[in-house]
Amino acid sequence: MAFSGVGSNGGRGGRGRWRSQVGVLAEMNVVPLVDVVLVLLIIFMVTASVMEFGLNIDVPQVKQVRDTAEEHPVIGIARNGTTYLNDTAININNVGREVKRRFQGQDTVYVRADKNLTWANLAQVISALDEAGLKQKLVTKPYDQSR
């Protein structure tokens, strides 16, 4: 379909309408841009929560590992010394109180410490748990004998 300068009602009337339509077409429509930005925002919000899943604690390997089905509180100690009670950050001075408050009736605590953790941090947690009258069990993973 070709456009001509002559409109249906005479020469200049058609041209005037054509020019007014060009002005409207020259405006930028921001609605698709806003839609794309909102979709990207939702995608980043969902993936950000997935990326923070779990603690990165690399426990040492040993030859003999005993599995258990018992449910006990788990104290995690990250490489930088941050202490966690079941994946929630906790102050090392409140470890015994928090375990007894959250897990009433439990007298045993699993301690999951990073293998590159300094001994001083682990000793402080063990001492705090012992002071609270809680038994400690260390969490390890089986040694890979296929290597």
C-alpha positions in Angstrom: 0.0 0.0 0.0 1.5 3.3 -1.0 0.9 6.7 0.6 0.2 9.7 -1.4 0.2 13.4 -0.5 -3.4 13.7 -1.7 -6.1 12.7 0.7 -9.7 11.6 0.0 -11.1 15.1 0.5 -8.6 17.0 -1.5 -5.0 18.0 -1.5 -4.0 19.6 1.8 -6.5 17.9 4.1 -4.9 14.5 3.8 -1.4 15.8 4.3 -2.4 17.6 7.5 -3.7 14.4 8.9 -0.6 12.5 7.9 1.7 15.0 9.6 -0.4 14.8 12.8 -0.2 11.0 12.9 3.6 11.1 12.4 3.9 13.3 15.6 1.9 10.7 17.6 4.1 7.8 16.2 7.3 9.6 17.2 6.5 9.4 21.0 8.2 6.7 22.9 6.1 4.0 24.6 7.6 3.1 28.0 5.1 0.5 29.0 7.0 -2.4 27.5 10.2 -1.1 29.1 8.5 -1.1 32.5 7.1 -4.6 31.9 10.6 -5.9 31.1 12.2 -4.2 34.1 9.5 -5.7 36.5 10.0 -9.2 35.1 13.8 -8.9 35.6 13.3 -7.6 39.1 11.1 -10.6 40.0 13.7 -13.0 38.4 16.6 -11.4 40.5 14.5 -11.5 43.7 13.8 -15.2 43.2 17.4 -16.2 42.3 18.9 -14.1 45.1 17.0 -16.1 47.8 18.1 -19.4 46.2 21.7 -18.4 46.1 21.9 -18.0 49.9 20.7 -21.5 50.6 22.6 -23.4 53.3 25.9 -22.8 55.1 29.2 -23.5 53.4 30.9 -25.6 56.1 33.4 -28.2 54.8 33.7 -30.8 57.6 36.8 -33.0 57.8 36.8 -36.5 56.4 37.5 -39.6 58.6 37.7 -43.3 57.9 35.0 -44.4 60.3 31.7 -42.6 60.3 28.6 -43.6 62.3 25.2 -42.6 60.9 22.4 -41.8 63.3 18.7 -41.0 62.9 18.5 -39.0 66.2 17.3 -35.4 66.1 19.7 -33.1 67.9 20.5 -29.4 67.6 23.4 -28.6 65.3 26.0 -25.9 66.1 27.7 -24.9 62.9 31.0 -23.0 62.9 32.0 -21.4 59.6 35.6 -20.9 58.5 35.5 -17.2 59.6 34.4 -18.3 63.1 30.7 -17.3 62.8 28.6 -19.6 65.0 25.2 -20.9 63.9 22.4 -22.8 65.6 20.6 -24.8 63.0 21.5 -22.3 60.2 20.7 -19.2 62.3 23.5 -17.0 63.4 24.0 -16.9 67.2 26.3 -15.2 69.7 28.9 -17.7 71.0 28.2 -16.4 74.6 24.5 -17.5 74.3 25.0 -20.9 72.8 24.2 -22.9 75.9 21.1 -20.8 76.8 19.8 -20.8 73.2 20.1 -24.6 72.8 18.3 -25.2 76.1 15.6 -22.6 75.2 14.9 -23.9 71.6 15.5 -27.6 72.2 14.0 -28.3 75.7 15.0 -31.8 77.0 17.9 -32.2 74.6 21.3 -32.9 76.3 23.3 -33.7 73.2 24.5 -31.2 70.5 26.1 -31.9 67.1 29.0 -29.6 66.4 29.7 -29.1 62.7 32.9 -27.2 62.2 34.8 -26.3 59.0 38.0 -28.3 58.6 40.1 -25.1 58.1 38.7 -23.4 61.3 41.3 -22.4 63.9 41.3 -24.6 67.0 40.7 -21.6 69.3 37.2 -21.0 67.8 36.2 -24.6 68.2 37.5 -24.8 71.7 35.5 -21.8 72.8 32.2 -23.4 71.5 33.0 -26.8 73.1 33.8 -25.0 76.3 30.5 -23.0 76.2 28.5 -26.2 75.5 30.3 -28.1 78.3 29.7 -25.2 80.7 25.9 -25.5 79.9 26.0 -29.2 80.7 25.5 -30.3 77.1 27.2 -33.3 75.5 28.9 -32.7 72.1 29.2 -34.9 69.1 31.4 -33.8 66.1 30.0 -34.0 62.6 32.3 -35.5 60.0 31.9 -37.0 56.5 33.1 -40.4 55.3 36.6 -40.6 53.8 36.5 -41.2 50.1 38.4 -44.5 49.6 38.1 -44.5 45.9 41.0 -42.0 45.5 
